[in-house]
């Protein structure tokens, strides 16, 4: 009798196991994972940048020093996700060969306001400022105000005259061919 009892328990357990492995009922529900909205991190700061270049200008030797630093005293900008970015300040010094200062000044986004549209005034930061070339009695610099962490920017030209006057304009003549144009003039 005990053997039949064991056989009966075995058959019952086998039935439960088989029932548990049967096909599950299909449902029309679609489960989509929740989209994670990333909370903005602390303000993003660009890395400091320094350029020092020795140049010949008006027959004399000069040194151009450019320093870009993130400046917490400037108004921060936000992108469409609410991420804050610290704007930058540019310091420019032009030194004579004896080390005396010919020009010393600074540039923030406010210096470029007349060249910017409302969007860049509100959401742009000063990104680039580099020495470009000597053009007669002027030193020419390339500058830009960008939307942070994008490829969108407004190119600018900053000139410094031999009398220390600064000119700023939008760069409407982008150099897309490198130095080819200069090479063709030979």
C-alpha positions in Angstrom: 0.0 0.0 0.0 2.9 2.3 0.8 4.3 1.8 -2.7 1.0 2.8 -4.3 0.9 5.9 -2.0 4.4 6.9 -3.2 3.4 6.3 -6.8 0.3 8.5 -6.3 2.4 11.4 -4.8 4.9 11.0 -7.7 2.1 11.3 -10.3 0.6 14.3 -8.6 4.0 16.1 -8.4 4.7 15.3 -12.0 1.3 16.8 -13.0 2.1 20.0 -11.1 5.5 20.3 -12.8 3.9 19.7 -16.2 1.2 22.3 -15.5 3.8 24.8 -14.4 5.7 24.4 -17.7 2.7 24.9 -19.9 2.5 27.9 -22.1 1.8 31.2 -20.3 -1.2 33.2 -21.2 -0.3 36.0 -23.7 -1.2 39.5 -23.0 -1.5 42.6 -25.2 0.2 44.8 -22.6 3.4 46.4 -23.8 5.9 47.2 -21.1 8.1 50.2 -21.9 10.9 51.2 -19.5 10.5 54.7 -18.0 12.6 57.3 -19.8 15.1 58.6 -17.3 15.3 62.3 -17.2 18.8 63.2 -16.2 19.0 65.8 -13.5 21.4 68.6 -14.4 24.8 68.3 -12.8 26.6 71.2 -11.2 27.7 74.0 -13.5 30.0 72.9 -16.4 33.2 74.8 -16.7 35.5 74.8 -19.8 39.1 74.0 -19.3 41.5 77.0 -19.1 43.3 77.7 -22.3 46.5 79.7 -22.9 48.2 80.7 -26.1 51.6 82.5 -26.3 52.9 83.5 -29.7 56.0 85.5 -30.7 55.2 87.7 -33.8 56.8 90.3 -36.0 54.7 93.4 -36.3 55.6 96.7 -37.9 59.2 95.7 -38.0 59.4 94.8 -34.3 59.1 91.7 -32.1 56.1 91.3 -29.9 54.6 88.5 -27.8 50.9 87.8 -27.8 49.4 86.1 -24.7 45.8 84.9 -24.6 44.2 83.3 -21.6 40.7 81.9 -21.4 39.3 81.2 -17.9 35.9 80.2 -16.7 34.6 83.1 -14.6 32.0 82.5 -11.9 31.3 86.3 -11.6 29.7 86.2 -15.1 26.0 85.2 -15.6 25.7 81.5 -16.2 23.7 80.1 -19.2 21.4 77.1 -19.4 20.8 74.7 -22.2 17.3 73.2 -23.0 17.8 70.5 -20.4 18.5 73.1 -17.6 22.2 72.3 -17.5 24.2 75.3 -16.3 27.4 76.5 -17.9 30.0 79.0 -16.6 30.8 81.7 -19.1 34.4 82.5 -19.9 36.6 85.6 -19.8 39.4 86.2 -22.2 42.6 88.1 -21.2 44.8 89.5 -24.0 48.2 91.0 -23.5 50.6 92.2 -26.2 54.1 92.7 -25.0 57.0 94.6 -26.6 60.4 92.9 -26.9 61.6 94.7 -23.8 58.7 93.1 -21.8 56.7 96.4 -21.5 52.9 96.1 -22.2 51.7 97.5 -25.5 48.1 96.4 -24.9 46.3 94.6 -22.0 42.5 94.0 -22.0 39.8 91.5 -21.4 36.8 90.2 -23.3 33.5 88.7 -22.1 30.4 88.0 -24.1 29.3 91.6 -23.4 32.1 92.8 -25.6 30.6 90.9 -28.6 26.9 91.8 -27.9 26.5 93.9 -31.0 27.5 90.9 -33.1 25.1 88.4 -31.4 21.4 87.6 -31.8 19.1 87.3 -28.8 19.6 83.5 -28.6 23.4 83.7 -28.3 23.1 86.7 -25.9 21.0 84.5 -23.7 22.4 80.9 -24.2 25.9 81.4 -25.6 29.3 81.5 -23.9 32.7 82.8 -25.1 34.5 79.8 -26.4 37.4 80.6 -28.6 39.9 83.4 -28.9 43.2 82.8 -30.8 45.8 84.9 -32.7 45.2 84.6 -36.4 47.6 86.9 -38.3 49.3 90.3 -38.8 47.4 92.4 -41.4 49.4 95.6 -42.0 48.9 97.8 -39.0 46.5 95.4 -37.2 46.8 92.2 -35.2 43.9 89.9 -36.1 42.3 87.4 -33.8 39.6 84.8 -34.4 36.9 84.5 -31.6 33.7 82.7 -31.2 30.6 82.6 -29.0 29.0 79.2 -28.9 26.1 77.2 -27.6 28.0 75.0 -25.0 28.8 71.5 -25.9 27.6 71.9 -29.5 29.1 72.7 -32.9 26.9 75.8 -33.1 28.8 79.1 -32.8 29.1 82.7 -34.2 32.6 83.4 -35.6 34.0 86.8 -34.8 37.0 88.8 -35.9 38.8 91.0 -33.3 41.4 93.5 -34.5 43.9 95.5 -32.6 45.4 98.5 -34.3 48.9 99.9 -33.8 47.3 102.7 -31.8 45.7 100.2 -29.4 42.1 100.5 -30.8 40.0 97.3 -30.7 37.5 96.5 -33.5 35.0 93.6 -33.3 32.9 92.3 -36.2 31.2 89.1 -37.3 33.3 86.9 -39.5 31.4 86.7 -42.7 34.4 85.4 -44.7 35.0 81.9 -43.2 38.3 80.3 -44.3 37.1 77.0 -45.5 40.1 76.3 -47.8 42.9 76.7 -45.4 45.9 78.5 -46.9 45.1 77.6 -50.5 44.0 81.2 -51.3 47.3 82.6 -50.0 49.3 80.0 -52.0 47.5 81.0 -55.3 48.7 84.6 -55.1 52.4 83.6 -55.6 
